[in-house]
Amino acid sequence: MTETTSFLALDQFTSLEKSDRMPVMFVGHGSPMNAIGDNEYRRSWQALGAGFGSKYPPPQLILCISAHWLTEGWWVTGMDQPKTIHDFGGFPQELFDQQYPAPGAPAAAREISRFVRQRGSAPLGVDLDAWGLDHGAWSVLKPMFPEAAIPVMQLSMDYSRSPSDHYALAQQLKGLRERGVLIVGSGNIVHNLRQAQRGAAGNQAYDWALEFDQTTGGYLQQGNLDALQNFQKLGQLALMAHPTHEHYLPLLYAAGAVDAGEQPHFFNTSFQLGSISMRSVIWG
């Protein structure tokens, strides 16, 4: 995949105004129940959202890359009113009743689809009705921005492509930060539901989970973001942390939009169920 890493057509935008530079973040979303539970994760998301407009510029648009939208090729949502998707099972009705009626951004979706390139030079696809906002997006955005007034767009991930392809595409998104776009990757640095522990045991992470989380956290702290795309070189450790790696990939989208020298700030550095790292990071 040979994509450029600059946003060459930035000045051609008409739907997004130039702004102070936005931060970029990766959020460990964990269980969907975090969206409604009174716990440390939801409270941190609420506090983070309260900082926009004071500590951080107010977003014109949120571009979310969730672990839960996997497609052939890359797509962006382009509908006026993206639906709230309850893509899970076995949870209480209260969770299924949750809605996040944030507007979409059709004009911005069309512009982004033209200017970001995939598979050589093909534009991104624009989805008008198949998707919406899955729980990787709304479960963290609703606590952050409960008014649902900021337009939200999702970017899918082509799971057939290599981690380096995802990272390369993400580097094209950097310029959006100067157009009021808050880029949010939503997944988990460690995600192995096969090894999940319930009850008190879930408070203690497995040794392999801690090792992968700390190794990845070290890359982030050192600013060695290129190393993130080579996580599979960790062999069995990587396979234990991610039997499938769709929850890791959103980290590459956040890191790809970060400039050299930007300092990461960690939050929610604990584990759920012993095998889900909630480590989150914001730059900017």
C-alpha positions as CSV (number, residue, x, y, z in Angstrom):
1,M,0.0,0.0,0.0
2,T,1.6,3.3,-1.1
3,E,-0.3,6.1,0.5
4,T,1.0,9.6,1.0
5,T,1.2,10.7,4.5
6,S,0.2,14.4,4.1
7,F,-3.3,15.8,3.8
8,L,-2.6,17.5,0.5
9,A,-6.1,18.8,-0.2
10,L,-6.7,20.3,3.2
11,D,-7.3,23.9,1.8
12,Q,-10.1,22.6,-0.4
13,F,-12.3,21.8,2.5
14,T,-15.5,23.8,2.6
15,S,-17.4,22.0,5.3
16,L,-14.9,22.4,8.1
17,E,-13.3,25.6,9.3
18,K,-9.7,26.0,10.3
19,S,-9.3,25.8,14.0
20,D,-6.8,25.5,16.8
21,R,-5.1,22.1,16.7
22,M,-7.2,19.4,18.2
23,P,-5.8,16.6,20.4
24,V,-6.1,13.0,19.3
25,M,-6.9,10.1,21.6
26,F,-7.1,6.4,22.0
27,V,-9.8,5.1,24.4
28,G,-9.9,1.7,25.9
29,H,-13.7,1.0,25.8
30,G,-13.9,-2.4,27.5
31,S,-17.4,-3.7,28.4
32,P,-20.4,-1.8,27.0
33,M,-21.7,-1.6,30.6
34,N,-19.0,1.1,31.2
35,A,-21.4,3.5,29.3
36,I,-23.9,3.4,32.1
37,G,-22.1,2.1,35.1
38,D,-20.8,4.5,37.8
39,N,-17.2,3.5,37.6
40,E,-13.7,5.1,37.2
41,Y,-13.9,4.7,33.4
42,R,-17.1,6.5,32.8
43,R,-16.2,9.2,35.3
44,S,-12.9,9.8,33.5
45,W,-14.7,10.1,30.1
46,Q,-17.0,12.6,31.6
47,A,-14.1,14.6,33.0
48,L,-12.3,14.5,29.7
49,G,-15.3,15.7,27.8
50,A,-15.7,18.6,30.2
51,G,-12.3,19.9,29.2
52,F,-13.3,20.6,25.6
53,G,-13.9,24.3,25.2
54,S,-11.5,25.2,28.1
55,K,-8.4,22.9,28.2
56,Y,-8.9,21.8,24.6
57,P,-10.6,23.5,21.6
58,P,-14.3,22.6,21.0
59,P,-14.6,19.9,18.2
60,Q,-16.4,20.7,15.0
61,L,-16.6,17.0,14.2
62,I,-15.6,13.7,15.9
63,L,-14.0,11.0,13.7
64,C,-14.2,7.7,15.5
65,I,-12.4,4.5,14.5
66,S,-14.0,1.7,16.4
67,A,-12.9,-2.0,16.7
68,H,-16.4,-3.0,15.8
69,W,-16.7,-1.8,12.2
70,L,-14.7,-4.1,9.9
71,T,-15.2,-3.9,6.2
72,E,-13.8,-4.7,2.8
73,G,-11.9,-1.6,1.9
74,W,-12.2,1.6,4.1
75,W,-15.5,3.4,4.5
76,V,-16.8,6.5,6.3
77,T,-20.4,7.0,7.5
78,G,-22.1,9.7,5.4
79,M,-25.7,9.7,6.6
80,D,-27.4,12.7,8.2
81,Q,-28.5,10.9,11.3
82,P,-26.4,7.8,12.1
83,K,-28.3,5.2,14.1
84,T,-27.2,3.9,17.5
85,I,-26.1,0.3,17.0
86,H,-26.4,-2.2,19.9
87,D,-23.9,-4.7,18.6
88,F,-23.8,-7.0,21.7
89,G,-25.8,-9.5,23.6
90,G,-26.5,-10.7,27.1
91,F,-26.7,-7.3,28.7
92,P,-29.6,-5.7,30.7
93,Q,-32.4,-3.9,28.8
94,E,-31.1,-0.5,30.1
95,L,-28.1,-0.8,27.9
96,F,-30.2,-1.7,24.8
97,D,-32.3,1.4,25.6
98,Q,-29.4,3.7,25.2
99,Q,-29.4,6.1,22.3
100,Y,-26.8,8.6,21.0
101,P,-28.6,10.8,18.4
102,A,-25.6,12.8,17.3
103,P,-25.9,14.2,13.8
104,G,-23.7,12.9,11.0
105,A,-21.6,15.1,8.6
106,P,-22.4,14.2,5.0
107,A,-20.5,17.0,3.4
108,A,-17.4,16.4,5.5
109,A,-17.7,12.6,4.7
110,R,-17.7,13.3,1.0
111,E,-14.7,15.6,1.3
112,I,-12.7,13.2,3.5
113,S,-13.6,10.3,1.1
114,R,-12.1,12.2,-1.8
115,F,-8.9,13.3,-0.1
116,V,-7.9,10.2,1.8
117,R,-6.6,7.4,-0.4
118,Q,-6.7,3.6,0.0
119,R,-5.4,0.7,-2.2
120,G,-3.2,2.9,-4.3
121,S,-5.4,5.8,-5.2
122,A,-9.0,4.8,-4.6
123,P,-11.1,7.1,-2.5
124,L,-12.8,5.9,0.7
125,G,-16.3,4.5,0.4
126,V,-19.2,6.5,1.8
127,D,-21.8,4.5,3.7
128,L,-25.3,6.0,3.6
129,D,-27.3,3.4,5.4
130,A,-25.5,0.2,6.4
131,W,-23.8,1.3,9.6
132,G,-24.1,4.1,12.1
133,L,-22.5,4.5,15.6
134,D,-21.6,1.1,17.2
135,H,-20.9,0.7,20.9
136,G,-17.2,1.3,20.4
137,A,-18.1,4.8,19.5
138,W,-21.2,5.8,21.4
139,S,-20.3,4.0,24.7
140,V,-17.4,6.4,25.2
141,L,-18.8,9.5,23.4
142,K,-22.0,9.6,25.3
143,P,-20.3,10.1,28.7
144,M,-17.9,12.6,27.1
145,F,-20.4,14.6,25.1
146,P,-23.9,13.8,26.5
147,E,-25.7,16.5,24.6
148,A,-24.9,14.6,21.3
149,A,-24.6,18.0,19.6
150,I,-21.3,17.4,17.9
151,P,-21.5,15.6,14.5
152,V,-19.9,12.1,14.6
153,M,-18.5,10.1,11.7
154,Q,-17.1,6.6,11.9
155,L,-14.2,5.3,9.8
156,S,-14.2,1.6,9.2
157,M,-11.2,-0.7,9.1
158,D,-10.3,-3.2,6.4
159,Y,-9.3,-6.1,8.5
160,S,-7.6,-7.9,5.6
161,R,-4.9,-5.3,5.5
162,S,-1.6,-5.3,7.4
163,P,-1.1,-3.2,10.5
164,S,1.3,-1.0,8.5
165,D,-1.4,-0.3,6.0
166,H,-3.7,0.9,8.8
167,Y,-1.0,3.1,10.2
168,A,-0.2,4.6,6.8
169,L,-3.8,5.5,6.1
170,A,-4.0,7.1,9.5
171,Q,-1.1,9.3,8.8
172,Q,-3.2,11.0,6.1
173,L,-5.6,12.1,8.8
174,K,-3.2,14.4,10.7
175,G,-4.3,17.6,8.9
176,L,-7.9,17.1,10.1
177,R,-6.8,18.1,13.5
178,E,-6.4,21.7,12.2
179,R,-9.9,21.6,11.0
180,G,-11.6,21.0,14.3
181,V,-11.8,17.2,14.0
182,L,-11.3,15.2,17.2
183,I,-9.9,11.8,16.1
184,V,-10.8,9.0,18.6
185,G,-9.6,5.5,18.3
186,S,-11.7,3.1,20.4
187,G,-10.5,-0.4,21.2
188,N,-8.2,-2.0,23.8
189,I,-4.5,-2.5,24.0
190,V,-5.1,-6.0,25.4
191,H,-8.3,-7.8,24.5
192,N,-8.7,-11.5,25.1
193,L,-12.3,-12.4,26.0
194,R,-11.4,-16.1,25.9
195,Q,-9.3,-15.6,29.1
196,A,-11.7,-13.2,30.8
197,Q,-12.1,-13.8,34.6
198,R,-15.3,-12.9,36.5
199,G,-15.6,-11.7,40.0
200,A,-12.7,-10.7,42.2
201,A,-10.2,-12.6,40.0
202,G,-10.8,-10.1,37.2
203,N,-9.2,-7.3,39.3
204,Q,-5.8,-9.0,38.7
205,A,-4.4,-8.9,35.2
206,Y,-2.6,-11.9,33.8
207,D,1.2,-11.7,33.6
208,W,1.2,-11.8,29.8
209,A,-1.5,-9.1,29.7
210,L,0.6,-6.8,31.9
211,E,3.7,-7.5,29.8
212,F,2.0,-6.6,26.5
213,D,0.3,-3.5,28.0
214,Q,3.5,-2.3,29.6
215,T,5.5,-2.9,26.4
216,T,3.0,-1.0,24.3
217,G,2.8,1.8,26.9
218,G,6.6,2.0,26.8
219,Y,6.5,2.6,23.0
220,L,3.9,5.3,23.5
221,Q,5.9,7.0,26.3
222,Q,9.1,6.9,24.3
223,G,7.4,8.3,21.2
224,N,8.4,5.1,19.3
225,L,5.0,5.1,17.5
226,D,6.4,3.2,14.4
227,A,7.0,0.2,16.7
228,L,3.3,-0.1,17.4
229,Q,2.6,-1.4,13.9
230,N,5.1,-4.3,14.4
231,F,3.3,-5.7,17.5
232,Q,2.9,-9.1,15.8
233,K,6.7,-9.5,16.1
234,L,6.1,-10.1,19.8
235,G,4.9,-13.6,18.8
236,Q,3.0,-15.6,21.4
237,L,2.7,-12.6,23.6
238,A,0.9,-10.7,20.9
239,L,-1.4,-13.8,20.2
240,M,-2.3,-14.0,23.9
241,A,-3.0,-10.3,24.0
242,H,-5.0,-10.4,20.8
243,P,-6.3,-13.7,19.5
244,T,-7.8,-11.4,16.8
245,H,-6.4,-7.9,16.7
246,E,-9.3,-5.7,15.7
247,H,-9.3,-4.1,19.1
248,Y,-5.6,-3.2,18.8
249,L,-5.9,-1.5,15.3
250,P,-7.7,1.7,16.5
251,L,-4.5,2.5,18.5
252,L,-2.7,2.7,15.1
253,Y,-5.2,5.3,13.8
254,A,-4.7,7.5,16.8
255,A,-0.9,7.1,16.8
256,G,-0.8,7.7,13.0
257,A,-2.3,11.1,13.5
258,V,0.3,12.2,16.1
259,D,3.4,14.3,15.3
260,A,6.9,13.5,16.5
261,G,7.5,15.0,19.9
262,E,3.9,15.2,21.1
263,Q,3.7,13.9,24.6
264,P,1.2,11.2,25.6
265,H,-0.9,11.5,28.7
266,F,-2.2,8.2,30.0
267,F,-5.5,7.6,31.8
268,N,-7.5,4.5,32.8
269,T,-4.5,2.3,33.1
270,S,-6.1,-0.6,34.9
271,F,-7.7,-3.9,33.6
272,Q,-11.1,-5.3,33.4
273,L,-11.7,-9.1,33.7
274,G,-8.0,-9.7,33.9
275,S,-7.5,-9.7,30.2
276,I,-8.8,-6.3,28.9
277,S,-6.5,-3.4,29.2
278,M,-8.3,-0.1,29.7
279,R,-5.2,2.0,29.1
280,S,-6.1,5.1,27.2
281,V,-3.9,8.0,25.9
282,I,-4.4,11.5,24.7
283,W,-1.9,13.6,22.8
284,G,-2.1,17.4,22.3
